Amino acid sequence: MTAARSRRRSAAYAALALGLAGSLALTGCNSHSSKKSKKSSSSSSKSKKRKIIGGGAAAAGAGAGAASRRVPDCYPSTYKLRFSQQTGADSHVTVKFNNNTSRDCKLYNAPLLRFNNAKNPLPLLQGTPGQFDGTRITVPSHGYAYAVIPTNTAAAKGTEQKSVAVDFMGTSASSVTHGPATVNFAEKRLHISVGKSKVTNWSSSIHGAELAAGVGK
């Protein structure tokens, strides 16, 4: 073999070796890049799942919080209702509700009062019985609400009553929340006289109820 042929063969082997090395390096790179891409994709998927799960838990927590903050309707009982009558030029009967529970509660419109087992409740000064006119107050835990019946005329004062059945109005027409609760005036040694009169809506203050009844100053 001549020296020239030997040099050419050595050059060919060297070129082949370089080609193989480059090919292996490229394969390794592609493999590493593919693994990286798969790892990154898997991590992103897990992150999205965590976000979705976390968001669902937060939403569920918010829903539970809203439910726990929902204010229930108030309901009447003989232990929560007080009746008293003031005499004089501004004579009136006060209906006092005491929320003696540990939670706030809601009252709508006015109390429905049936004196001496009357078929129909006392008319309302603001609206008509069973009609929802939008009045709603929240009575805090151990707080009070008031309604007033003006009895400053002979017809409005009428005669002494023996008892009253009390319903609380609900959110829709002709609906009531709970009741009735019956207060026996004779048993409580109360002298309550009511005739052709009307009752105000509930108020958070006695002064507000008296003003609505036209007997406040």
Secondary structure, DSSP 8 states (H G I E B T S, - for coil): --HHHHHHHHHHHHHHHHHHHHHHHHHHHHHHHHHHHHHHHHHHHHHHHHHHHHHHHHHHHHHHHHHHH---B----TTTEEEEEE-STT-EEEEEEE--SSS-EEEES-EEEEETT-SS---BSSS-TT---S-EEEE-TT-EEEEEEE--SHHHH-EEESEEEEEEB-SSTT-BSS--EEEETTTTT--EEE-S--B---BSSHHHHHHHHT---
